[in-house]
Amino acid sequence: MFQLLGSSIPLDNSVNRRFSSLTFIFSSGAEDFYTYIQVNEPPSGLVQSIPDYTNIENGKGIFSSRYIKKIEGGNFDSKCLDSLKNGRFTKNLRFI
């Protein structure tokens, strides 16, 4: 996670950053939903047509499920805060 933060947050020596809280977002779905998402991604090669995907018998469409859970207000303990301020991936981001 710290490596992702270090590569995603732009360096800016004119700001000091302060950690306030974490938000976790968990997203899950059935295998049919995953297949539908994969089939409908933009084409990456010369072929520009997207195949139809359906799991409905005698029809078109998708019947599946997905679930999203959001948990707000998570915190770091003192060791994680120290890693955020002084760790090798985030020490140059000026967390105070």
C-alpha positions in Angstrom: 0.0 0.0 0.0 2.8 2.4 0.8 4.5 1.7 -2.5 1.2 2.5 -4.3 0.8 5.8 -2.4 4.4 6.7 -3.1 3.9 6.1 -6.9 0.5 7.8 -7.0 0.9 11.0 -5.0 2.9 13.7 -6.8 5.9 15.1 -5.1 5.3 18.7 -4.0 7.7 20.5 -1.7 5.3 23.3 -1.1 2.8 21.2 0.8 2.7 19.3 4.1 0.4 16.3 4.2 -1.5 15.0 7.2 -3.2 11.6 7.4 -6.8 11.7 8.6 -8.5 8.4 7.9 -8.9 5.4 5.6 -11.9 4.3 3.6 -12.0 0.6 2.5 -14.2 -0.3 -0.5 -14.8 -4.0 -1.0 -16.3 -5.1 -4.3 -17.2 -8.6 -5.3 -19.2 -10.2 -8.0 -20.2 -13.6 -9.4 -18.1 -15.3 -12.0 -20.7 -14.5 -14.8 -20.4 -10.8 -14.0 -16.6 -11.0 -14.2 -16.8 -12.8 -17.6 -19.2 -10.0 -18.8 -16.8 -7.3 -17.8 -13.8 -9.1 -19.4 -15.7 -9.7 -22.7 -16.8 -6.0 -22.9 -13.4 -4.5 -22.3 -12.2 -2.3 -25.3 -10.5 -4.4 -27.9 -6.7 -4.3 -27.8 -5.8 -5.7 -31.2 -6.9 -5.2 -34.8 -10.3 -6.8 -34.3 -12.7 -4.1 -33.2 -15.9 -6.1 -32.8 -17.0 -7.1 -29.3 -18.7 -10.5 -29.0 -22.1 -10.7 -27.4 -22.1 -12.3 -24.0 -25.3 -13.6 -22.4 -26.1 -16.2 -19.8 -29.9 -16.0 -20.4 -31.4 -19.0 -22.2 -33.5 -18.0 -25.3 -32.6 -14.3 -24.9 -29.8 -11.8 -24.5 -28.5 -10.3 -21.3 -26.8 -11.2 -18.1 -28.2 -12.4 -14.8 -25.6 -12.2 -12.1 -24.8 -10.5 -8.8 -22.4 -8.1 -7.3 -21.8 -6.6 -3.8 -20.1 -3.4 -2.7 -19.3 -2.6 0.9 -17.8 0.7 2.1 -16.2 1.1 5.5 -15.1 4.6 6.5 -13.1 6.0 9.3 -10.2 3.5 9.5 -7.1 4.6 11.2 -3.4 3.7 11.3 -1.6 2.7 14.4 1.6 4.5 15.4 3.9 2.1 13.5 1.9 2.6 10.3 2.0 6.4 10.7 5.7 6.3 11.2 6.1 4.2 8.0 3.9 6.7 6.2 6.1 9.6 7.4 9.5 8.0 7.2 9.2 4.8 5.0 11.2 4.3 1.9 8.2 4.7 -0.4 6.5 7.8 1.1 9.2 9.7 3.0 9.5 12.3 0.3 5.7 13.0 0.3 6.0 15.3 3.3 3.6 13.7 5.7 3.7 15.3 9.1 
